[in-house]
Amino acid sequence: MIIHFITVGQKMPKWVQEGYAEYAKRLPKACSLKLVELPMAQRGKTSSVEQMKAEEAKRILAAVPKGARLIALDEHGQQVTTKGLADKMEDWLSGGQDIALIVGGPDGLDRSVLEQAQWRWGLSKLTMPHPMVRIMVAEQIYRAWSVINNHPYHRE
């Protein structure tokens, strides 16, 4: 299974790239994490938030591989424990589909993306900067894989 980590926003600082890469490289080919960075919509004085989200949604949906299960990171999504994420990931692995894990731009995801999501994942009730989200998601995917495989990385 490939988890296509589709994010709006490019040109992350080196520390973000290194942090993300550290966890992504730990995952086996059977559960690999592939980062897909998309440009943000141009923000201008006359652009509405809805227009920008709609523009980003077109790019996001075009980047989702055919047949992939769409998972949206959303501030109103379901928050789960590490074990809960591992259970979700086990379902994903057994389903045989690739996953498209979506992070929107600074204004969030357009309704068209949220409506197509098969699950909405909420990381926290806290507002987090996008660079941190990339690293947190990569680490949590690795941690969930560790739980599934009884790897000592995760300790309860």
C-alpha positions as CSV (number, residue, x, y, z in Angstrom):
1,M,0.0,0.0,0.0
2,I,1.2,3.5,-0.8
3,I,-0.1,6.4,1.3
4,H,0.0,9.4,-1.0
5,F,0.4,12.3,1.4
6,I,-1.1,15.1,-0.6
7,T,-0.4,18.5,0.9
8,V,-1.1,22.1,-0.2
9,G,2.0,24.2,0.3
10,Q,5.5,23.9,-1.0
11,K,9.0,25.0,0.0
12,M,9.1,23.8,3.5
13,P,12.1,24.6,5.7
14,K,14.9,22.1,5.8
15,W,14.0,21.0,9.3
16,V,10.5,20.0,8.1
17,Q,11.9,18.1,5.1
18,E,14.4,16.3,7.3
19,G,11.8,15.5,10.0
20,Y,9.3,14.2,7.5
21,A,12.0,12.2,5.6
22,E,13.2,10.5,8.9
23,Y,9.8,8.9,9.5
24,A,8.9,8.2,5.9
25,K,12.2,6.3,5.3
26,R,11.4,4.0,8.3
27,L,8.3,2.6,6.7
28,P,8.6,-0.6,4.6
29,K,7.6,-0.7,0.9
30,A,4.4,-2.6,2.0
31,C,3.3,0.7,3.7
32,S,5.2,3.5,2.0
33,L,4.6,7.2,2.5
34,K,4.9,9.4,-0.7
35,L,4.7,13.1,-0.3
36,V,2.9,15.1,-3.1
37,E,3.2,18.9,-2.6
38,L,0.8,21.1,-4.4
39,P,1.0,24.9,-4.8
40,M,-1.4,27.1,-2.8
41,A,-4.0,29.2,-4.6
42,Q,-2.8,32.7,-5.3
43,R,-4.0,34.9,-2.5
44,G,-5.1,38.4,-3.7
45,K,-7.2,41.3,-2.5
46,T,-10.2,40.2,-4.7
47,S,-10.0,36.4,-4.0
48,S,-12.5,35.0,-1.6
49,V,-11.6,32.1,0.7
50,E,-14.1,29.9,-1.0
51,Q,-12.5,30.6,-4.4
52,M,-9.1,29.8,-3.1
53,K,-10.3,26.5,-1.5
54,A,-12.1,25.6,-4.7
55,E,-9.0,26.1,-6.8
56,E,-6.9,24.1,-4.4
57,A,-9.6,21.3,-4.4
58,K,-9.2,20.9,-8.2
59,R,-5.5,20.4,-7.7
60,I,-6.0,18.0,-4.8
61,L,-8.6,15.8,-6.5
62,A,-6.5,15.7,-9.7
63,A,-3.5,14.4,-7.6
64,V,-5.5,11.6,-6.0
65,P,-4.6,8.3,-7.7
66,K,-7.4,6.4,-9.3
67,G,-8.9,3.9,-6.8
68,A,-7.3,5.4,-3.7
69,R,-9.2,5.7,-0.5
70,L,-9.4,9.4,0.4
71,I,-8.7,10.5,4.0
72,A,-9.0,14.2,4.8
73,L,-7.2,15.8,7.7
74,D,-9.8,18.2,9.0
75,E,-10.1,20.2,12.2
76,H,-13.6,18.8,12.8
77,G,-12.5,15.2,12.0
78,Q,-12.5,12.2,14.3
79,Q,-9.6,12.3,16.8
80,V,-8.2,8.8,17.6
81,T,-5.7,7.3,19.9
82,T,-2.6,5.7,18.5
83,K,-4.2,2.3,18.8
84,G,-7.3,3.7,17.0
85,L,-5.1,4.9,14.2
86,A,-3.3,1.5,14.0
87,D,-6.8,-0.2,13.7
88,K,-7.7,2.2,10.9
89,M,-4.3,1.5,9.2
90,E,-4.8,-2.3,9.5
91,D,-8.1,-1.9,7.7
92,W,-6.4,0.2,5.0
93,L,-3.7,-2.5,4.6
94,S,-6.2,-5.3,4.4
95,G,-8.3,-3.4,1.9
96,G,-5.5,-3.4,-0.6
97,Q,-6.2,0.1,-1.8
98,D,-3.7,2.9,-1.8
99,I,-4.6,5.8,0.5
100,A,-4.7,9.5,-0.4
101,L,-4.1,11.4,2.8
102,I,-5.1,15.1,2.2
103,V,-3.9,18.3,4.0
104,G,-5.5,21.5,2.7
105,G,-4.0,25.0,2.6
106,P,-4.2,27.6,5.3
107,D,-8.0,28.0,4.8
108,G,-8.7,24.3,5.1
109,L,-10.3,21.9,2.6
110,D,-13.1,22.7,0.2
111,R,-16.4,21.0,0.8
112,S,-15.9,19.0,-2.5
113,V,-12.9,17.3,-1.0
114,L,-14.5,16.7,2.4
115,E,-17.6,15.1,0.8
116,Q,-15.4,12.6,-1.0
117,A,-13.4,11.7,2.0
118,Q,-14.1,8.2,3.4
119,W,-12.8,9.4,6.8
120,R,-12.0,12.8,8.3
121,W,-9.1,12.6,10.7
122,G,-8.7,15.4,13.3
123,L,-5.2,15.5,14.7
124,S,-5.9,17.9,17.6
125,K,-8.2,20.6,18.8
126,L,-5.2,22.8,18.8
127,T,-4.3,24.9,15.8
128,M,-1.1,23.6,14.3
129,P,1.2,25.0,11.7
130,H,1.3,23.1,8.5
131,P,5.0,22.3,8.7
132,M,4.4,20.6,12.1
133,V,1.5,18.6,10.7
134,R,3.7,17.0,8.0
135,I,6.1,15.7,10.6
136,M,3.4,14.7,13.1
137,V,1.4,12.7,10.4
138,A,4.6,10.9,9.2
139,E,5.5,10.1,12.8
140,Q,2.0,8.9,13.6
141,I,1.8,6.7,10.5
142,Y,5.1,5.2,11.5
143,R,4.0,4.7,15.0
144,A,0.7,3.0,13.9
145,W,2.7,0.7,11.7
146,S,4.9,-0.1,14.7
147,V,1.9,-1.0,16.8
148,I,0.5,-3.3,14.1
149,N,3.9,-5.0,13.8
150,N,4.7,-5.2,17.5
151,H,7.8,-3.1,16.8
152,P,9.3,-1.7,20.0
153,Y,9.2,1.9,18.8
154,H,5.7,2.3,20.4
155,R,5.5,1.5,24.1
156,E,2.3,1.6,26.1
